[in-house]
Structures are given as structure tokens and as C-alpha cells.
Amino acid sequence: MAYVISSDCVACGQCEPECPVSAISKGDTTYVIDAEKCVDCGKCADVCPVSAISQQ
């Protein structure tokens, strides 16, 4: 199951460099995770300061 970023995202950018497969990118107002690339490692969720990232 891929991780997803909720609307609670504050677009701080801390998650993007943590992704080992570059599945995270800046969207219009928040960051987004490409479910096709996500390898379900959870590194992004570990660094999110507002707990906006969870498993789908």
C-alpha cells in the first residue's frame, strides 16, 4: 500500500529528500506521492512534522 499526503500538509518539503525512489513532488498547494513509484518504506511519514502522511 502506498503512502498518501493529506490536506494537512504544510508544504515544508521535509519529506521529498527522504524518498529513496523520488516518488514525492510538489503539487499545487501540497506535496504529492506517486503511488506507482512508492515502495512503502515510510521514511516520508517519519519526518513529517504535522503527521500529514499515512498509508492509503
Secondary structure as GFF3:
##gff-version 3
##sequence-region A 1 56
A	DSSP	beta_strand	3	5	.	.	.	ID=ss1
A	DSSP	three_ten_helix	16	18	.	.	.	ID=ss2
A	DSSP	beta_strand	24	26	.	.	.	ID=ss3
A	DSSP	beta_strand	31	33	.	.	.	ID=ss4
A	DSSP	alpha_helix	43	47	.	.	.	ID=ss5
A	DSSP	beta_strand	53	55	.	.	.	ID=ss6
###
